[in-house]
């Protein structure tokens, strides 16, 4: 340091406040991941994998695929819908990669990607059901929004994409559970998968909660809310949605879930707000979600723009549906 230059260390009070925010955010993130997300994901993933191993999902996909083919969805596309609703938003990445490697057309890839980006991911809906989310209506609206997104992409935004595809092998390769040992193996693997999802969510949750608490403590959120209050009143939008929206579209759905949990506990948001905004806040169409989904392959990445446009239509449909549900 040059002589005469003052040391610009943060004041002790600021450092103490920052340390307190980090510790509080870390505690909230760990509690949410280990005591809410983990047990729910263990149960649901075990159920999902057992149904998969028993052939129930194969039976379901085989019967739904002909019905959803007019919307631009193949059998693997239907399986991707089951995955995002019952596993997590990252689960369909493997299915999208499988579709690409097996020669699915870009038009079908765009429709499937749009559907996935418009639907509610299980790693958020199941834990938020414990917070008060009406799971049944959320699941039905998720399916409606996903099918609408696929159809409008296949017949509209993606109609100029290539429809040429190879002879598709839509066989779903997965483990079987014909005996007790097979069932136990499936459950153990599902538990390990759930643990990986839950632990993997902690870093993003901590960072998101630290940012939120710091912005709130500094008064930045109150200032932004005050500036937007006339517009919010005119549109009948709750001020609590500002923070939730910023968190969701920058840091992703899991981070938004952590912020929502903290706001519900503090009284800054209500269960009614959670349910009315679920269509707008619970889906993978955000910076983190899109980045992960398009990692499935180069052809999937090429069709993300028409897919995102179609997904926006599906999300708008879901948003309207949740807003019209009785409180």
N, C-alpha and C positions, 0 to 999 in steps of 0.2 A: 504494500500500500504506500502511495506517495505521501511524503510529509505534508501535513496540513489538510489532507482529505479526511472528512469526518466518517466515522464508522456508521453505516446505515442499517444497523441491526434492528429487527423488529422490537417494539416495546415489549416488556415482560408480560403486560396484560394481554397483548395481542397473541403472544405465543401460548399463554395459558388458555385463552379462549379457543385457539386453533386446536390445541391438544385435546381439550374437552370435546370439541366437535368431532374430531377423528375417533376418539374412544366411543362416544355415543353412537356415531354412525356405524362403527365396527360392531358394536354390541347388537344394534338393531339388525344389521345385515346377517350376522351369524345366527341370531334367533330366528329370523325369517327363513333362512336357508335350511337350517338343521331341524327346527321344530315345526315348520309349516310345510315348506316345499318338499323336503326329503321324505317324510312318512307318506304324504299323498302320492308322490311320484313312485315310491316303492310299490304301493298297493296297485295303482293304475297300470304301471308298466308290467308288473307281474301278471295282472289280469289280461292285458293286451298280448303279452308274449305267449301265455297259455292258450288263449283263443287262436292265436296265430299258429302255434304248434299243433293244436288239435284240428286245424283245417277249417275252423269256423270263418275266419276272415277270407280264406279262399272261396268258400261257399257264398259269402256275402258279396265279394267283389264280382264273382261270376254272374250274379243275378242283377247287380246294379249297373255293371258296365254297359249292357245293351240299352238301358234306359237313359244313361247319361252320355252316350256316344253322340247324339245330336248337339250337345253342348261342347263338343270337341274334346271329350275325356275318354281315354282308353282304359283298359283294365288296370294298368299301372297308375294312371291318373287317379282312379277311384281309390287305390291303395294309398296314394299320397294324401288324399283327403282324410282317410281313416287315421293315418299317422299323425297329421298335425292336430287333429281333434282329440286323439287319445294318448299321444306321446309327447312331442314337443315340436317347435317350429323348425328345428334342425333335422328332425328325422326324415323329412321328405328329400333331403339333399341326396341321400343314397339312391332313392327311387328316381330322382331326376337324372342322376348320373347313369343309372341303369337304362333309362329311356334313351338317353343320348347314345350310349354305347351299342344299344340294340337297334338303332336306326330309326327312331321316331322322327317324324317330320318336325320342322321348325314351328309349323303352325300348331301342332299338338303340344310341343314343348311350351310354347307361349301360353296356350290355354291352361295347361297344368300349372305353370309358374304363377299365372294370374290368380288362379283359384287358391293356391297355397298362400300367396301374399295377402289375399282378402279374408282369409278365415282366422278364427280365434285359435291361438296355440294353447295346447293343453298345459304346458308348463306355467302358464299364467292363469288360465281359467279355473283349473282345479284348486290351486291355493287361494284364489280370490273368491271361490265359492265358500271357503271357510270364513272369509271376511264379510260375506253377505251377498255375493253375486248370485242372481237367479240363474242357476246353471242350465235348466231345461230350455228356457227361452233363448239364452245365449247360444246354446248348441244349435238349435233350430235356425236361428238367424245367421249363424256362422255358415251352415250348410247352404242356406238360400243365397247368401252373399257370395260364397265361393262358386256355386253353380252359375250365378249371374255373371260373375267376373270371367269365368271360363268361356261362357257363351258369347259375351260381347267382344272378347278378345279373338276367339276363333272366327266369328262371322263378321267382325268389325275391324278393330285395330290391327289384327294380325292376318287379315284376308289376303294381303299381298305377299306374305311369307311363303316359303316353299312348302308344298304339301306332299313332296316326294318322300317316301319312306321305304325302308327295307322291309322284308317279311319279318314281322315282329314276333319275338318270343316273349310272351307275357306271363311265363311261369314264375311264380313267387317262390324263391328258394329260401327256406328257413328251417330251423330245427324242428324235430318232432318230439312229442311227449307221449309215448305209448305205454309207459310204465312209471312207477313211482320215482325211479332214479332219473328218468327223463324229465319229469315234472319238477323235481328238486333242482336239476341242472338249469332248467329254464328260469326258475324263480331266482336262483343265485345270480345268474347273468343279468336278469332284470334289475335286481337289487344293486349290482355293481354299476349298471347303466344309470340308475336313478341317483346313486351317490355321486357319480361323475358329473351329472347335470347340476345337482345341488351345490356341490363344491365349486364347480366352474362358474356359478352365478355370483359367488361371494365378491370377487374383485370389482365387478361392475356395480354391484349393489353398494359396496363401500364407497367407491368414487362418486356415484350418483348422490348418495345420501350426504356425503361431505359437501359436495357442490351445492346441494339444495339448502342444507343447514347454514352454510356460509353466506349464500345469497339472501336467505331470510334474515340472518343476524345482521347483515350489513344494511338491510333496508331496501335492497335492490328489487326484490319481488314486490314489496309494498309500493315502491315508486312506479314500477311497471303496471301494476294493477290499477293504481290511481290514474295513470295516464290513459289506460284503456277502459276505465270504468264507464264513461258515457256510451261507448260503442257496445260494451258488454250488456249494459242495461237495455239498450235499444234492441239487441238481438236476443235478450233474455238468456244470457249465458252466465253461468256461475263463475265468479272470479277464481275459485280454486282450480279451475281447468287450465289456467295459464301455466302454472308450475308443472302440472301433470303432462300437459301437451309438450312443453319444452323438453322435459325429461324423456318422454316416450320417443319423440322423433329424433333426438340426438343420441340418447344412450340405449334405447330399446325397451321392449315390453317388460323384461324382468326388472330393470331399474325403475320403471314406472310403477310396477307392483310394490316395490320397496317404499317408494315415496307415498303411494296411496295408503299403505299400511300405517306409515308414520302419521299421515294426515288424519286418518280415521281415529287413531288413538288419541291425537291431540284435539280432535273436534273441528279441525280445519276443513274437513270434508265429511259427507254423510253417505250412508248406504244408498240413499236415493241417487246421489251424484254418481256413485260407482256404477249403478245399474243403467242410468240414463246415458252415460258416456261410454259404456263398454264397447259399442260398435265402432266408435271413433278411436279408442285407445288400445284395444286388444286385437292386434294383428301384427304380422312381421314386416309390413311396409314402412320401414324406417332405415336409417343409415346402416346400423349393425345388421339388421335382418336381411336386407337386400345383398349386402356384401357376402354374407354366409351362403345364401341361397344360390347366387350366381357362381359360387366356387364349384358347383357341381360339374361344370364343363364349359368349353369355349362356345358351343352352340347355345347352351342355356344363357350364357352371358350376353350373346348377341341379341337375344329376343327380350331383354329385360324392359326396354322402353314400352313396346306395345303391351307387354304383360302388366307393367305398372299402371298404365292408363286404364286397362280393364279392371285391375284390382281396385283402383280408385272408385270405379262405378259400384263394385260390390261392397266396398266399405261405406259408400254413401247410402246404399240400400240398408245395410246393417245399422248405420247411425240413425236413419229415420225410424227403423223398426224399434230400436231401443228407446228412442225418444217418445214413441207413441205408447210404449208399454205402461200400464198403470203403476204408480209409485208404490 
